Amino acid sequence: MAFNSPGFQPSGMRPTTRGVIDADIDVGLRQYMLRVYNFMAAGLGLTGLVAFMAVSTGLYQRIAGTPVMWVIMLAPFAVVMFLSFRVHKMSLGAAQAAFWGYAALMGLSLAGIFLVYTGASVARVFFISGATFLAMSLYGYTTKRDLSRFGAFLIMGVVGIVLASLVNIFLGSSGLQFAISVIGVLLFTGLTAYDTQRIKEVYLSTDGIEIAGKKALMGALTLYLDFINLFIMLLNLTGQRRE
């Protein structure tokens, strides 16, 4: 007896609503993560451009050592805090403007690395940082292992090296700076995988355009910070200083 009546198909061939939903989520998630990485890459590009132009035009040299430099160095932190607490009340356009402003300020504050380290050294460390970041972000995106249990340890570690860095401003210890850099590389390498998984998990296919855009923007900011800090730590360890 053949089962050819309408509505019946062998179970292996019957399309399910759940399967369609899963496929839609998978496509939406890929688009969401691509948007995160695009925001991040554009932010890094803007930072690099501003840093290069600030040194090339002499702007950085004119403000270095003046009180203005302290404002520039602290301003990015203020923007991050502002975005973290106010992004839900901001429009997507305003949040994007704050992100681009943050990336530009970071470029101005980091411009000094072109005066301290050789251009070839900066480029080499940038590509090493990029390769490390891509590998760990891919791991965080694809692994089935729950990385959330490492989150508290990684965040406490970051707080620790921030405090140690502040202390070392007054101590000027090369040994302590070396230890901070080594630990920092390990921490931000781990944070890249952890943050990627966390950004992936906050995605919801039911989010509207505005909410999804803000999530992607904040995810990009998080990964941007992971990359920048990894880059700086590696530069401190392996960068070739100018004579």
Secondary structure as a PSIPRED ss2 file (coil, helix, strand):
# PSIPRED VFORMAT (PSIPRED V4.0)

   1 M C   1.000  0.000  0.000
   2 A C   1.000  0.000  0.000
   3 F C   1.000  0.000  0.000
   4 N C   1.000  0.000  0.000
   5 S C   1.000  0.000  0.000
   6 P C   1.000  0.000  0.000
   7 G C   1.000  0.000  0.000
   8 F C   1.000  0.000  0.000
   9 Q C   1.000  0.000  0.000
  10 P C   1.000  0.000  0.000
  11 S C   1.000  0.000  0.000
  12 G C   1.000  0.000  0.000
  13 M C   1.000  0.000  0.000
  14 R C   1.000  0.000  0.000
  15 P C   1.000  0.000  0.000
  16 T C   1.000  0.000  0.000
  17 T H   0.000  1.000  0.000
  18 R H   0.000  1.000  0.000
  19 G H   0.000  1.000  0.000
  20 V H   0.000  1.000  0.000
  21 I H   0.000  1.000  0.000
  22 D H   0.000  1.000  0.000
  23 A H   0.000  1.000  0.000
  24 D H   0.000  1.000  0.000
  25 I H   0.000  1.000  0.000
  26 D H   0.000  1.000  0.000
  27 V H   0.000  1.000  0.000
  28 G H   0.000  1.000  0.000
  29 L H   0.000  1.000  0.000
  30 R H   0.000  1.000  0.000
  31 Q H   0.000  1.000  0.000
  32 Y H   0.000  1.000  0.000
  33 M H   0.000  1.000  0.000
  34 L H   0.000  1.000  0.000
  35 R H   0.000  1.000  0.000
  36 V H   0.000  1.000  0.000
  37 Y H   0.000  1.000  0.000
  38 N H   0.000  1.000  0.000
  39 F H   0.000  1.000  0.000
  40 M H   0.000  1.000  0.000
  41 A H   0.000  1.000  0.000
  42 A H   0.000  1.000  0.000
  43 G H   0.000  1.000  0.000
  44 L H   0.000  1.000  0.000
  45 G H   0.000  1.000  0.000
  46 L H   0.000  1.000  0.000
  47 T H   0.000  1.000  0.000
  48 G H   0.000  1.000  0.000
  49 L H   0.000  1.000  0.000
  50 V H   0.000  1.000  0.000
  51 A H   0.000  1.000  0.000
  52 F H   0.000  1.000  0.000
  53 M H   0.000  1.000  0.000
  54 A H   0.000  1.000  0.000
  55 V H   0.000  1.000  0.000
  56 S H   0.000  1.000  0.000
  57 T C   1.000  0.000  0.000
  58 G C   1.000  0.000  0.000
  59 L H   0.000  1.000  0.000
  60 Y H   0.000  1.000  0.000
  61 Q H   0.000  1.000  0.000
  62 R H   0.000  1.000  0.000
  63 I H   0.000  1.000  0.000
  64 A C   1.000  0.000  0.000
  65 G C   1.000  0.000  0.000
  66 T C   1.000  0.000  0.000
  67 P H   0.000  1.000  0.000
  68 V H   0.000  1.000  0.000
  69 M H   0.000  1.000  0.000
  70 W H   0.000  1.000  0.000
  71 V H   0.000  1.000  0.000
  72 I H   0.000  1.000  0.000
  73 M H   0.000  1.000  0.000
  74 L H   0.000  1.000  0.000
  75 A H   0.000  1.000  0.000
  76 P H   0.000  1.000  0.000
  77 F H   0.000  1.000  0.000
  78 A H   0.000  1.000  0.000
  79 V H   0.000  1.000  0.000
  80 V H   0.000  1.000  0.000
  81 M H   0.000  1.000  0.000
  82 F H   0.000  1.000  0.000
  83 L H   0.000  1.000  0.000
  84 S H   0.000  1.000  0.000
  85 F H   0.000  1.000  0.000
  86 R H   0.000  1.000  0.000
  87 V H   0.000  1.000  0.000
  88 H H   0.000  1.000  0.000
  89 K H   0.000  1.000  0.000
  90 M C   1.000  0.000  0.000
  91 S C   1.000  0.000  0.000
  92 L H   0.000  1.000  0.000
  93 G H   0.000  1.000  0.000
  94 A H   0.000  1.000  0.000
  95 A H   0.000  1.000  0.000
  96 Q H   0.000  1.000  0.000
  97 A H   0.000  1.000  0.000
  98 A H   0.000  1.000  0.000
  99 F H   0.000  1.000  0.000
 100 W H   0.000  1.000  0.000
 101 G H   0.000  1.000  0.000
 102 Y H   0.000  1.000  0.000
 103 A H   0.000  1.000  0.000
 104 A H   0.000  1.000  0.000
 105 L H   0.000  1.000  0.000
 106 M H   0.000  1.000  0.000
 107 G H   0.000  1.000  0.000
 108 L H   0.000  1.000  0.000
 109 S H   0.000  1.000  0.000
 110 L H   0.000  1.000  0.000
 111 A C   1.000  0.000  0.000
 112 G C   1.000  0.000  0.000
 113 I H   0.000  1.000  0.000
 114 F H   0.000  1.000  0.000
 115 L H   0.000  1.000  0.000
 116 V H   0.000  1.000  0.000
 117 Y E   0.000  0.000  1.000
 118 T C   1.000  0.000  0.000
 119 G H   0.000  1.000  0.000
 120 A H   0.000  1.000  0.000
 121 S H   0.000  1.000  0.000
 122 V H   0.000  1.000  0.000
 123 A H   0.000  1.000  0.000
 124 R H   0.000  1.000  0.000
 125 V H   0.000  1.000  0.000
 126 F H   0.000  1.000  0.000
 127 F H   0.000  1.000  0.000
 128 I H   0.000  1.000  0.000
 129 S H   0.000  1.000  0.000
 130 G H   0.000  1.000  0.000
 131 A H   0.000  1.000  0.000
 132 T H   0.000  1.000  0.000
 133 F H   0.000  1.000  0.000
 134 L H   0.000  1.000  0.000
 135 A H   0.000  1.000  0.000
 136 M H   0.000  1.000  0.000
 137 S H   0.000  1.000  0.000
 138 L H   0.000  1.000  0.000
 139 Y H   0.000  1.000  0.000
 140 G H   0.000  1.000  0.000
 141 Y H   0.000  1.000  0.000
 142 T H   0.000  1.000  0.000
 143 T C   1.000  0.000  0.000
 144 K C   1.000  0.000  0.000
 145 R C   1.000  0.000  0.000
 146 D C   1.000  0.000  0.000
 147 L C   1.000  0.000  0.000
 148 S H   0.000  1.000  0.000
 149 R H   0.000  1.000  0.000
 150 F H   0.000  1.000  0.000
 151 G H   0.000  1.000  0.000
 152 A H   0.000  1.000  0.000
 153 F H   0.000  1.000  0.000
 154 L H   0.000  1.000  0.000
 155 I H   0.000  1.000  0.000
 156 M H   0.000  1.000  0.000
 157 G H   0.000  1.000  0.000
 158 V H   0.000  1.000  0.000
 159 V H   0.000  1.000  0.000
 160 G H   0.000  1.000  0.000
 161 I H   0.000  1.000  0.000
 162 V H   0.000  1.000  0.000
 163 L H   0.000  1.000  0.000
 164 A H   0.000  1.000  0.000
 165 S H   0.000  1.000  0.000
 166 L H   0.000  1.000  0.000
 167 V H   0.000  1.000  0.000
 168 N H   0.000  1.000  0.000
 169 I H   0.000  1.000  0.000
 170 F H   0.000  1.000  0.000
 171 L H   0.000  1.000  0.000
 172 G C   1.000  0.000  0.000
 173 S C   1.000  0.000  0.000
 174 S H   0.000  1.000  0.000
 175 G H   0.000  1.000  0.000
 176 L H   0.000  1.000  0.000
 177 Q H   0.000  1.000  0.000
 178 F H   0.000  1.000  0.000
 179 A H   0.000  1.000  0.000
 180 I H   0.000  1.000  0.000
 181 S H   0.000  1.000  0.000
 182 V H   0.000  1.000  0.000
 183 I H   0.000  1.000  0.000
 184 G H   0.000  1.000  0.000
 185 V H   0.000  1.000  0.000
 186 L H   0.000  1.000  0.000
 187 L H   0.000  1.000  0.000
 188 F H   0.000  1.000  0.000
 189 T H   0.000  1.000  0.000
 190 G H   0.000  1.000  0.000
 191 L H   0.000  1.000  0.000
 192 T H   0.000  1.000  0.000
 193 A H   0.000  1.000  0.000
 194 Y H   0.000  1.000  0.000
 195 D H   0.000  1.000  0.000
 196 T H   0.000  1.000  0.000
 197 Q H   0.000  1.000  0.000
 198 R H   0.000  1.000  0.000
 199 I H   0.000  1.000  0.000
 200 K H   0.000  1.000  0.000
 201 E H   0.000  1.000  0.000
 202 V C   1.000  0.000  0.000
 203 Y C   1.000  0.000  0.000
 204 L C   1.000  0.000  0.000
 205 S C   1.000  0.000  0.000
 206 T C   1.000  0.000  0.000
 207 D C   1.000  0.000  0.000
 208 G C   1.000  0.000  0.000
 209 I H   0.000  1.000  0.000
 210 E H   0.000  1.000  0.000
 211 I H   0.000  1.000  0.000
 212 A H   0.000  1.000  0.000
 213 G H   0.000  1.000  0.000
 214 K H   0.000  1.000  0.000
 215 K H   0.000  1.000  0.000
 216 A H   0.000  1.000  0.000
 217 L H   0.000  1.000  0.000
 218 M H   0.000  1.000  0.000
 219 G H   0.000  1.000  0.000
 220 A H   0.000  1.000  0.000
 221 L H   0.000  1.000  0.000
 222 T H   0.000  1.000  0.000
 223 L H   0.000  1.000  0.000
 224 Y H   0.000  1.000  0.000
 225 L H   0.000  1.000  0.000
 226 D H   0.000  1.000  0.000
 227 F H   0.000  1.000  0.000
 228 I H   0.000  1.000  0.000
 229 N H   0.000  1.000  0.000
 230 L H   0.000  1.000  0.000
 231 F H   0.000  1.000  0.000
 232 I H   0.000  1.000  0.000
 233 M H   0.000  1.000  0.000
 234 L H   0.000  1.000  0.000
 235 L H   0.000  1.000  0.000
 236 N H   0.000  1.000  0.000
 237 L H   0.000  1.000  0.000
 238 T H   0.000  1.000  0.000
 239 G C   1.000  0.000  0.000
 240 Q C   1.000  0.000  0.000
 241 R E   0.000  0.000  1.000
 242 R C   1.000  0.000  0.000
 243 E C   1.000  0.000  0.000
